[in-house]
């Protein structure tokens, strides 16, 4: 990991954990000394945090930590930092709610707008998921699952939905990294992915949306169960 990446992760985790609450003034010189990096590395990290709307530079004052409501909460990097914190359960629940609100609509649009190539790729990825589940290869299964949902969002033809697709990818990554996957990959969920792929392939928007809703609601319920103490 580069010095820039290390500093950025350290600051991002500090901000998302609440160590530096909104209104806190941070100074570049103090940060570079604390983390043992050059001003150039420090400025590069600060630029990223500013782009994420986590801090704002004020001349002669320093870096002002902004409230969470100002942050670019859909950014995958910011999601990863928050998932590493104490509020991961609440965040995963909120992200699951977002999926449930948007992903079925994306599946319905994919059934209408997908190209032949995209329909074939969605079918292939559903088959990949089943193959890896049968083999018990969880990392490969998760990668295929992420690729499946990302392709559905892309095939929807709605550029705004594609960004939500990246949020879904982080939810699935986060579940795997936090060991919040069911011990045995569920046959029902695999069947639903296959049915969604078939519906999209056949241009059946109503069925694609219905099955997608089954997938996201079942995933949310399973996550809630796994998060309970």
FENPEHU-V27931 format. One record per pair of residues at least 24 apart in sequence whose ideal C-beta (glycine too) atoms are under 6 Angstrom apart, sorted by the first residue. I is the first residue (numbers start at 1). J is the second residue. D is the distance in Angstrom with one decimal. If there is no record, write none. Layout:
BEGIN
i	j	d
I	J	D
I	J	D
END
This chain:
BEGIN
i	j	d
3	37	5.1
3	41	4.9
4	41	5.2
4	44	5.1
7	35	5.3
7	37	5.3
7	41	5.9
7	45	4.6
8	45	4.4
8	48	5.7
12	81	4.2
13	81	5.4
15	54	5.4
16	81	4.4
16	82	4.8
16	85	5.2
17	85	4.9
20	65	5.0
22	65	5.5
22	67	4.1
24	65	4.4
25	62	4.7
26	62	5.7
26	63	4.2
27	62	4.3
52	78	5.6
74	163	5.9
74	167	5.7
76	166	5.3
76	170	5.0
79	170	4.3
83	174	4.3
89	227	4.8
92	223	6.0
95	171	4.8
96	220	4.0
96	223	5.9
99	168	5.6
99	216	4.8
100	216	4.6
100	217	6.0
102	164	5.0
103	212	5.5
103	216	5.3
104	209	4.5
104	212	4.2
104	213	4.2
106	152	5.8
106	153	5.1
106	156	4.2
106	161	4.7
107	152	5.5
107	196	6.0
107	208	4.3
107	209	5.4
107	212	3.6
108	205	4.2
108	208	5.4
108	209	3.7
109	156	3.9
110	152	5.1
110	155	3.9
110	156	4.8
110	200	5.0
111	199	5.9
111	200	4.7
111	203	5.3
111	204	5.7
111	205	4.1
111	208	4.2
112	205	5.3
113	157	3.7
114	155	3.8
114	200	5.9
118	155	4.2
119	200	6.0
119	201	4.5
121	151	5.5
122	151	5.3
122	197	4.8
122	200	5.5
123	197	4.7
123	201	5.5
126	193	4.7
126	194	4.8
126	197	3.9
129	193	5.8
130	190	5.1
133	185	4.0
133	190	5.7
142	176	4.6
145	172	5.7
146	172	5.0
180	226	4.9
END
